[in-house]
Amino acid sequence: MIKQCALFIAVLLLCTGCTQSYYRPSLVWHEQASGSTASLRGLSVVDGRTAWASGSAGTVLRTTDGGDTWHSAQIPGYETSDFRDVHAFSSTDAVVLSAGSPAVVLKTEDGGHTWRRTYFNDHPGIFFDAMDFSNGREGMAFSDPVDNAFFVIRTDDGGDNWHRVPPAMLPDARDGEAGFAASGSCLTVVNRTVWFGTGGTAARVIHSPDGGISWTAAAVPLPAGKPSQGVFSVAFRSGLHGIAVGGDYADPEADLVTAVWTTDGGKTWSVPEHGPGGFKSCAAWIPASSPATCLAVGTSGSALTIDGGRTWTGLDTTGYHVAAFSPQGKTGWAAGSKGRIARIDIAP
């Protein structure tokens, strides 16, 4: 059964010498039958008709008709892998990234009918959290630290080959600091600028302005100090304007800071006047939205900001792990536990 929930928000923005009212378009949610019971944490949207999702038990899903039908399959030989992230280049080409050891990247060029392995790492400490691509060829992926050093790999040929970024080029990892493979979005790339978030003993965002050549680290005022706390997702709509979300997944309803915002590329971060409430595992900007709009989802529900993260409005309490939108910004999806998938249409 399809559940539709239209959410209308009118926001009053105050500026010097004037008062201007903006009426934000509605978000219409359609729950869809995924044909899967996997925990879905990877999501990539190609356009309004094509999207890919990935998750536990070696599961990869694909739709090419807007979600009316989803094809769900386990990749042969990888039935025990947990594919925490997927990046789709088209309706036929995509790569998936597994968490845990051994870690693999698999690539398909025929819509998921066959897959070939393009990366393998069986180090006991390897645990990839996320990957992202700036275009059809250049991409990066991030693992928890290995031997006390951040572990980042990059590709320049669409995921066919991967090479480690020399750890000496990265900031030192702190003892107990790690990433979160909660939504495949704790690493993001805009053009050649890279950010990834950490948690555990420290909540930080690690930033490279030049495709991984030089790096800096900035503290983020999200909860830290426990293995379940920190930065779970980083989303930037430009080289300067970004949002990070997180909290404590072990206590999702705790009264904690769960979102922060930046206007200087992640050098400094600010706490919102009114936060999204509850643990959030993913933030996703809606492309071409005006005013610029960002959706955050988590097991505690979803929330929305239209002022760069300074204030948030709760939408509903349905739990999702991840959300993503088409480049055109008219359509998106959210995915979560037990195969839950919902399409999000941006109504005018």
Number of C-alpha atoms within 10 A of each C-alpha: 7 10 10 14 15 15 14 13 14 11 14 11 12 10 8 5 5 7 9 9 10 13 12 19 16 17 22 19 21 20 20 20 16 23 16 20 16 21 22 31 30 35 32 26 26 21 19 22 16 20 27 28 32 32 32 24 18 21 27 27 23 26 20 19 12 18 22 12 14 23 15 21 18 18 18 11 8 14 13 13 22 25 33 31 32 30 27 24 18 17 20 15 15 22 23 30 27 28 23 23 16 15 21 21 24 21 25 17 16 12 18 22 10 12 18 12 15 14 17 14 14 12 13 11 16 20 25 28 29 31 28 22 25 16 14 13 13 18 25 25 25 27 25 25 23 16 11 16 18 23 21 22 19 22 17 16 12 19 24 16 14 20 12 13 16 14 16 9 13 21 15 14 20 14 12 15 22 27 29 30 27 24 31 34 31 31 30 26 26 18 16 16 18 25 26 28 31 28 28 23 19 26 26 24 26 20 26 18 18 12 20 20 11 12 16 16 19 15 16 27 21 26 22 22 14 15 18 19 26 32 35 35 33 29 25 25 18 13 17 12 16 24 26 33 28 37 29 28 21 12 14 19 15 15 12 17 21 29 35 26 26 21 17 12 19 27 16 15 22 17 18 17 10 14 21 28 22 28 30 33 34 30 31 24 24 23 17 13 16 12 14 15 19 24 23 32 33 28 20 23 22 28 22 23 21 21 15 22 28 19 16 23 17 17 20 13 14 12 18 27 27 30 32 26 27 19 15 14 17 19 24 29 27 26 29 27 18 14 23 21 26 23 24 24 19 19 13 8
